[in-house]
Structures are given as C-alpha cells and as structure tokens.
Amino acid sequence: MSAPVRVCGVDELEVDTALRVDVAGTPVAVVQDSKGTIHAIGDTCTHGDISLAEGFVEDETLECWAHGSKFSLTSGRPLTLPAYQPVPVFRVVVEGGDVLVDPTPIPAEELPA
C-alpha cells in the first residue's frame, strides 16, 4: 500500500455521480453511491478509450456512456458486454472532509468475487 493522495473534498462529490481525478498520473473515477459509500476505480473503459466518469451511476455500478458496459464499483469487473476486462479498484480513505486514494490498485485476489 502506498501513501494515499488527496483527490478532492467530500463536499465536491455528488451522490450517484462520478468525478474524474488524477492519482499519481492515473485517471480515476471517484464515486459516492446512493448509500454514501465512496469508491475509486480506473476511469478508462476497457472496451474503448472512454472516460467512465462521464457515465451513469446506479447502485454500485458505473456504466460507460458510449457502449453501455457496466462496471462494479467494488470489484471493477464488467457486469455487461461489450467490455470483458476489469478496471482497477483503489482503496479510499476519508479523513475529515478529504477523500484520499491509494495510487496502488487493490490486487485482484483481495477484491470481492
């Protein structure tokens, strides 16, 4: 685990909306879901070079606006085609009003099935 990087304030996040941030040179989509949980996943759709932060959030998924692939916010796995490769998932820490993201992706074996 690397040192988490501040990416935004909690007050900058809107529920069920993604925010594109840069974490040590990697584009990441930060999402506060309808339950209030904050997630961070790779921002680039694995089907095409499309920013997932421009997509649609529903429950614990983020849907690519271009071709409709939905990605799990907890595992990074695609839940619908045409994408079939997962996006990385990053650890999130909230300290005070700041959202911090670990720049090292969570290893696949540590993610939920």
HUDAJO-V729043 format. One record per helix or strand of 3 or more residues. SS is the DSSP state (helix for helix, strand for strand). FROM is the first residue (numbers start at 1). TO is the last residue. If there is no record, write none. Layout:
<<SS | FROM | TO> <SS | FROM | TO>>
This chain:
<<strand | 5 | 9> <helix | 10 | 12> <strand | 18 | 23> <strand | 26 | 32> <strand | 38 | 42> <helix | 52 | 54> <strand | 56 | 58> <strand | 61 | 63> <strand | 70 | 72> <strand | 92 | 95> <strand | 98 | 101> <helix | 108 | 110>>
